[in-house]
Amino acid sequence: MTRIALTVEQLWQPAPGGSGTYIRELVSALRVRTPVVGIAARGHHRAPEEDLRIPVLTSALPRVALYEGWSRLRRPAVPRGAAGADLVHATTWAVPPTRGPLAVTVHDLAFLRTPDHFTARGNRYFRRALEITRREADLIIVPSAATADDCVVEGLDPDRIRVIPHGVRVPRLSDAQVHAVRGALRLERPFVFWCGTIEPRKNLPVLLAAFERVAAVSELDLVLAGPAGWGESGAELARWHDGPLRDRVRLVGRLTLAELHAAYASARVFAFPSLWEGFGMPVLEAMAHGTPVVTSAGTSMAEFTEGAGLLVDPRDPDALADAILRAAGPEHDLWSARSAERAAGSDWSVAAKRHLAAYREVA
């Protein structure tokens, strides 16, 4: 049996995000296969939303001090109970020191692509973590070949990199639940759905330009879900708020988990023309509901969508509009079936088995 110690502190961040989902699902799938313990900062720890059902060992330091100590001083050591693990896995950029084998998950290198989207302190922290990973990691796990390529460009040893795509698990909602959410959000007409943080790389101005073409020849609405961010996307949305199609574009803000998945399940099409992602989990979640997807060629999303969704140049609003209309029209059921079939093979148990095989390679 390979004993694994994983950092799980991300679960108690104010917004755990996709990294939190990764940790919860990976732990859930690993713990039935091998002994697993969690590593966290000082404090009372009970995982939000669900119990991890593994021992969680805590440091004597609170989060900020622990992260800074690991980053700047490479101390303190992992808690005593984790020191005997066969491998320590840093699931985010909080990379603990260890004398044994070290694995680090690199979700993306966003801080290098768009440093202006992070604080100066955050940029320094991430750059130190990247250098620690370059110097110390025996195993580097990435969710996509696109992220692997970014890592190699930044000098990470390709022989230490393993591409392990994420799995997906979505709540199954009854028709009554979906109907209730649609009523609460006033989603009365067929709609194209998008979700995410409103920021430049999400490419919302092109999606809005494409929807202008779609709206001229269809009865579809466009529903945008997610928190406000920054950049020109917000200005573009403000323009639409007072424009001639303001009744066809709905901004519903941040959704609960149940609301989000009800929107996925009832959308006619999920459109996600992001310019780049480390993985692109919203696309896979939509596919798991059997919703046809339109997303960006040449990105990480294309790696798991090709053949099961429509891929377009994300900078071409005409191509994006044509693909949305194809997915919403007579081809809808074909793309729906392909989406569901592809997502069915993206199980967290498969991802956990590949993690475990990679752990054993280096442990």
N, C-alpha and C positions, 0 to 999 in steps of 0.2 A: 504494500500500500504506500502510495506517495502522499506525504503529509504536506498540505499547502496552507500557507498563511497569506491572506489577502487583505489589503487596505479596504476598509468599508466606510471610512469617515465621510465620504461624499454623500452618503444617505442622510446625514444630518445637516447638510448645507441647506440654506433657505430655499434654494431651487435645485434639487438634485439633478434634474434634466435627464438627457439621454445616458449620461455616465451612471446615474443612479439606477436606471432601468437595466443597464448592462450588468452592474454589480448584483442586483437582486436576482436577476434571471440566471446569471452564471453560478452564483452560490447555490441557488435552488437546484440546479441540474448537477452541480459537482458533488454536493454533500451526500448524495445517495451512491456515489461511486468511489469516494476517497475521503479520508479525514480532512476537514477544513476548519480553520479558525479565522476570525476576523481581527483586524487591528484598527483601533480607533483612538481618538484623543480622550482626555479626561472628561468625565461627565456621565450622566445617566443615558444609556443608549438602548433604545428600543426602536427598531426600524419602523419608519412610517409605512402605513398601508399594509404591511404584513411582517410577521416575525421571521427573521432570517433562519432561525432554528439551528444556529451554530454558536459555539462559544465566541464572545467578543472580548478580546483582551484590550485593556485601556492603558494608555501611557499616563505617567504622572503629570504631563503637561497638557494644558488646554490647546485647542486647535491651532491658533495663530502662532503660539510659541513652538509647538511641535513642528509645524510646517517650516517655520523659519530655521529651527535647529537642524532639521533634516536637510534643508536646502543650502544653508550657509556653512554649517559646522560638520555635517554628516554625523550628527548625534542628536538625541540619545539613540541607543540601540532599540530594536523592537522589544516589546514586553517579553518578560522571561518565558512565558508559555509558548511564544511564537519562535523563540530562538532555536528550538529543536526541530523546526520544520525542515523538510527536504528542499523547499523552495519558497521564497517570498515573492509575491506578485503585487506590484504597485499598479492598481487598476486605473489610476489617474496620474497627474503630474506630481502628486505627493509621493516622493520616492524615498522609502526608508533605507538606512544603511544595513547591510547584512554581510556576514562573512561567508555565507553559503550562496548558492545560485540565486540570481535575481531576474525576474521577468518584469517588463514594463509594458503596459498597453498605451500606445499612442493613438488616440482617437482621431486627431488631425493636427495640423500645424497652422491653425488659423492665426495665431499671434505673429507668425512670420508673413503670411499673406496680407493681412489687414491689421497691422500693429496699431493703427489709429483707433481701432474699436476696443482697445484695452487700455487700462491705466498704465502709467509708467512703471509703477511698482509691480503690476501684474506681468508686464512684458519682461521685466528683469527676472522675476520668479520663474516664468516659463522658460526663458533662455537658460537659466541655471539648471533647470530640470532636464532640458534637452542635452546639455553638456554632461550631466550625470548619467543620463541614459546612454549617450555615446560612449562614455568611459567605462561604465560599470555593468550595464545590462548584459546578461548572457542570452536572453531571449527577448525579442521585441515583437509584440503582437499588435497587428493593425487590422481594421475591419474591411479594408478594400485594397485592391492593387493600386488605386490612385494615391492613397495615403502612403503605401509602401514606396511608390516612386518619389513622393515628396521627401520621405525619410532618407532615401539613398542620395538624393540631391544635397541634403544637409549633412552628409558624411556618416550616416549610420550604416554599419556593416550589413550588406544584403544577406550574408550567410546567417545572420542572427535573426532575420525578419521572417515571421510567419504570417501569412494573410489568413485570417479566420473571420469570415463574415458573421454578422450578428444573426441571431434567430428572431422570431417574432411570436408573440402570444397576445391575443386580443380577447377582451371580454365578449362573451356571446350574449347578445341582447335580444329580448323578445320583441315581436312586432309592436306590442303595446308600449314597451319602453322607448323604442325608436319613435313611435308616433307621438308619445308624450314630449320627447325632446324637440321634435320638429315643431310641435305646437308652441312650446315655450319659447323657441327661437324664431317663431313665425317664418318657418321655411315651407312655404305653401306651394312653391312651383319647383319643377325640375331644376337642378343647379349643378354648376361646376364648383368644386370645392378646392380650397388651398388652405394650408395651415403652416404656421411658423412665426418666428420673430420678424417684424418688419424692419429689414435692413438691406443694404445695397446688394449683397450677393444673392439674395432671394429673387432679384430680378422682377419685382412686381410691376414696374412701368411697362415692360414688354408684355407681361400677362394682361395688363389692363388694355394695352393697345390691341392685343389679339382678341380680347373679349368684345371690344367695340365692333369688330368684324363679325364675331359670333352672334352678338345680340341683334345685328341687322337682319339675320336670316334664320333665327331660331327663337324659341320661347324660353331659353335657358337663362337663369340668373347666375351671378357669381357670388359665392360666399367666401369671405376671408376671415380666418380665425387666428388669434394669437396676440401676444402683447405688442405694444408700440415699441419701436426701436429707434432707428436713426437713419439719416441720409435722405436721398432724393425720393425714396419710396413714399415717405410720409407726405411730402409735398404733392406728389402725384395723387395720392389718395384724397388729400384735401381738395384738389381740383375736381376730382370726380364727385365729391360730396355735393357740390353745387351744380354739377353738369347735367346734360339732358338725360343721361342714363342713370341718374342717382337712385332711382327706384329699382334698378336691376343689379346694383352692386351693394352687397350687405357686409358690413363690418360687425362681427359679433364678439370681438374681443377674446380674452383668454377663456377657454372652455374647461369644464371639469373633465375627468377621464371618461365618464359615461357619456357626456355630451359630445366629446370629440369622436368617440367611436360610433355613436349614433349618426353623426354627420358623415363619417366615412361610409357607413353602411347604407345610407340613403342617398348619397350623392350619385348623380348620373355619371360623372367623370371626376377624377382627381387629377388636377394639373399642377405640376411642380417644376417650373423651368429654372431651377436654381443654377447659378453659374458654377458652383462647386460645393461639395459636401464631403465630410470624412466618410460618411456612409449613406445617409439619406433615409433614416428610419421611417418618416411619414409615408414615403412611397411604398415601402414594404407593408406597413400597417394597412394602407388602403387596399393593397392587393390581397391581404389576408381576408378582407371582407368581400372579395370578389368584385371590387370596383375597378373599372378600366382606368388605366393610368397613362398620362402623357407627361414625359419628363425629358431631361436633357441628354442628348448624345454626347459621347466623349467624357462622361463624368463617372463618379463612383456608382450612381444610380443605374447607369447603363449596364454595369457588370451583372446585376441580378434581374434586370428588367428586359434585356434584349430578347426578342421573340415572344415576350409575354405582355409587352406594353408598347406604346408608340413613342419613338425617340426622335427628337427634332433638334435643330440648331436653336438654342435658347435665345439667341439674339434676333431671330427672324419671326416677327409677329404673324406674318402670313402663314408660315409653316406651322406655327403653334395653333393658330385658329383652325386651319384645315384638319390638324390632328384631333383637336377637341371635337370638331363636328363629326369626324369619322367615328371616334370612340362613343359619341352620344347617339349616333344614327343607327343605320341598319347593321353595322358591325359590332354594336354594343355587346350583345350576348357572347360573341366570339371572344372579344377581349376580356370580358368578365370571367369566362371559364379559364382562359389562359392565366389571368392574374391569380385566381384562386389556386390553380394547380401548381404554379411556380411557388407561391408563398407556402403551400403545404409542405414543401421540402426544406423550408427555412426554419428548422426547429431548434430551440435552445439546447436540447439534448445532443444534437449533432455538433453544435458549437462547443459544448462542454467536453465532448469526447475528443475533439480536435485540440482543445486547450490542454487536456490531460495528456494526450500523446506528446504535445510540445513540451510540457513540463518534464515528462519522463526522459525526453531526449537530453535535457541539460542537467537533470537531478541525478 
